[in-house]
Structure formats: structure tokens, C-alpha cells
Amino acid sequence: MNPLPDAAQTALEQFSQAAGWEQRARLLLEWGQRLAPLSDAERCTANQVQGCSSQVWLVADGPAGASQWRADSDARLLRGLLAVLLARINTLPVSELAQLDIADWFNQLGLQRQLTPSRSNGLHAVLQHILKHA
């Protein structure tokens, strides 16, 4: 298995040092603030992820097949989850994206137990959206 991207390694280190859910929740909010906001034009139906209970938009940067993504959501906690997901998947080739175990990634971060079924399904919908458009 390839080493983690730098951003994912940073996330793993930070979340591993968190002493409980409250610290992890604060970290999620901080990571969510790092996401560059999408323009109004990018917050369109074509970029909206279906299957999420909150509104989520994904935008690919670069040529078709590139795995550099930007995301936004109307939910603060979900923005953080998106940020750590993108930290894990940005720069991965499509073949590795298809093999990625999202549940394992969030488990490594100590977040899996706090993911509601709705959020977990939404994050899977995000990955499926990325795979479909990659």
C-alpha cells in the first residue's frame, strides 16, 4: 500500500493526539474552515452530491480523471468530514480511489463511532460521486 498523502498523514497525527470526541469535534470544525469556499456558480445542481442529508457540492480541479477535489457543505461538521476525506483522497489515482475503505479511514481518525448512519451514507455518496466523475 502506498504511503498516505501528506495532508492525510497530518490529519492522522492530529486526530490521534485528540483525547476524546470533544477535541476531535473541534479539530473537525478547524479542518472544515480550511476548505476554500466555492463560488455561487460552483454551488450548482451539477456539482451537488445526491444521497446526502445536508447539501454537499464537489468540484474537480484539473483535467478529467484528475483526483484533486474541492468541496463545500451547508453543515459545519460535515465540512470537517469532507476536509479530512479530501486530505485522504486528493492525489490518489482513480484505481486507488475505487479500493479506498472510507470506514477504515474514519476509524483510523477515531471518528467512525461518531458517524451517524446518515453521515456515513453521505460520505459514501461523496466517494461514489467522485468515482463517477473521475
C-alpha positions as CSV (number, residue, x, y, z in Angstrom):
1,M,0.0,0.0,0.0
2,N,1.2,3.5,-0.8
3,P,2.1,5.9,1.9
4,L,-0.6,8.4,3.0
5,P,-0.6,11.8,1.2
6,D,1.0,14.5,3.4
7,A,-2.4,16.1,4.3
8,A,-3.8,12.7,5.3
9,Q,-0.7,12.0,7.5
10,T,-1.2,15.4,9.2
11,A,-4.8,14.6,9.8
12,L,-4.0,11.2,11.2
13,E,-1.4,12.7,13.6
14,Q,-3.7,15.4,14.8
15,F,-6.7,13.2,15.3
16,S,-4.6,10.5,17.0
17,Q,-3.5,13.1,19.6
18,A,-7.0,14.2,20.4
19,A,-8.1,13.0,23.8
20,G,-11.8,12.4,23.1
21,W,-14.8,13.3,21.0
22,E,-14.9,17.0,22.0
23,Q,-11.3,17.5,20.8
24,R,-12.0,15.6,17.6
25,A,-15.1,17.7,17.0
26,R,-13.1,20.9,17.4
27,L,-10.5,19.5,15.0
28,L,-13.2,18.7,12.5
29,L,-14.5,22.3,12.7
30,E,-11.0,23.6,12.2
31,W,-10.4,21.3,9.2
32,G,-13.7,22.4,7.8
33,Q,-12.6,26.0,8.0
34,R,-9.6,25.2,5.8
35,L,-11.8,24.3,2.8
36,A,-11.7,27.1,0.3
37,P,-15.3,28.3,-0.3
38,L,-16.9,27.5,-3.6
39,S,-18.3,30.3,-5.7
40,D,-22.0,30.7,-6.2
41,A,-21.6,29.4,-9.7
42,E,-19.9,26.2,-8.4
43,R,-22.8,25.6,-5.9
44,C,-24.9,24.4,-8.8
45,T,-27.0,21.3,-9.3
46,A,-24.4,19.6,-11.5
47,N,-21.9,19.8,-8.6
48,Q,-24.3,18.7,-5.9
49,V,-23.9,15.3,-4.4
50,Q,-27.1,13.3,-4.3
51,G,-27.6,11.0,-1.3
52,C,-26.5,13.4,1.4
53,S,-29.0,14.7,4.0
54,S,-27.1,18.0,4.0
55,Q,-26.2,19.9,0.9
56,V,-22.7,19.0,-0.4
57,W,-21.0,20.2,-3.5
58,L,-17.9,18.7,-5.2
59,V,-15.8,20.4,-7.8
60,A,-12.9,18.7,-9.7
61,D,-9.9,20.8,-10.4
62,G,-7.7,20.0,-13.3
63,P,-8.2,17.8,-16.4
64,A,-10.8,14.9,-16.5
65,G,-9.5,12.0,-14.5
66,A,-7.7,14.2,-12.0
67,S,-8.2,13.4,-8.4
68,Q,-8.0,16.9,-7.0
69,W,-11.3,17.9,-5.5
70,R,-12.7,20.8,-3.6
71,A,-15.9,20.5,-1.6
72,D,-18.3,22.6,0.5
73,S,-21.4,21.9,2.6
74,D,-24.0,23.8,4.4
75,A,-23.2,21.8,7.6
76,R,-20.2,22.8,9.6
77,L,-19.3,19.3,11.0
78,L,-19.8,17.8,7.5
79,R,-17.4,20.4,6.1
80,G,-14.8,19.0,8.5
81,L,-15.5,15.4,7.5
82,L,-15.2,16.4,3.9
83,A,-11.9,18.1,4.6
84,V,-10.3,15.0,6.1
85,L,-11.8,12.8,3.4
86,L,-10.3,15.1,0.7
87,A,-7.0,15.0,2.6
88,R,-7.1,11.3,2.2
89,I,-8.2,11.0,-1.4
90,N,-6.7,14.1,-3.2
91,T,-3.8,13.0,-5.3
92,L,-4.8,9.3,-5.4
93,P,-5.1,7.6,-8.8
94,V,-8.6,6.5,-9.7
95,S,-7.6,2.9,-9.3
96,E,-6.8,3.5,-5.6
97,L,-9.9,5.6,-5.0
98,A,-12.0,2.6,-6.0
99,Q,-10.3,0.5,-3.4
100,L,-10.5,3.0,-0.6
101,D,-12.2,1.9,2.6
102,I,-13.8,5.1,3.9
103,A,-14.9,3.4,7.1
104,D,-11.3,2.3,7.9
105,W,-10.1,5.9,7.2
106,F,-12.5,7.4,9.7
107,N,-11.8,4.6,12.1
108,Q,-8.1,5.5,12.0
109,L,-9.0,9.1,12.8
110,G,-11.1,7.9,15.8
111,L,-14.3,9.2,14.1
112,Q,-16.1,6.1,13.0
113,R,-18.1,5.6,16.2
114,Q,-19.5,9.2,16.0
115,L,-20.6,8.9,12.4
116,T,-24.3,8.5,12.2
117,P,-25.7,6.2,9.5
118,S,-26.9,9.2,7.6
119,R,-23.4,10.9,7.6
120,S,-21.7,7.6,6.8
121,N,-24.1,7.1,3.8
122,G,-23.5,10.7,2.7
123,L,-19.7,10.2,2.8
124,H,-20.1,7.0,0.7
125,A,-22.2,9.1,-1.7
126,V,-19.4,11.6,-1.9
127,L,-16.9,8.9,-2.8
128,Q,-19.3,7.4,-5.4
129,H,-19.8,10.9,-6.9
130,I,-16.0,11.3,-7.2
131,L,-15.6,7.9,-8.8
132,K,-18.4,8.6,-11.2
133,H,-16.8,11.9,-12.3
134,A,-13.1,10.9,-12.1
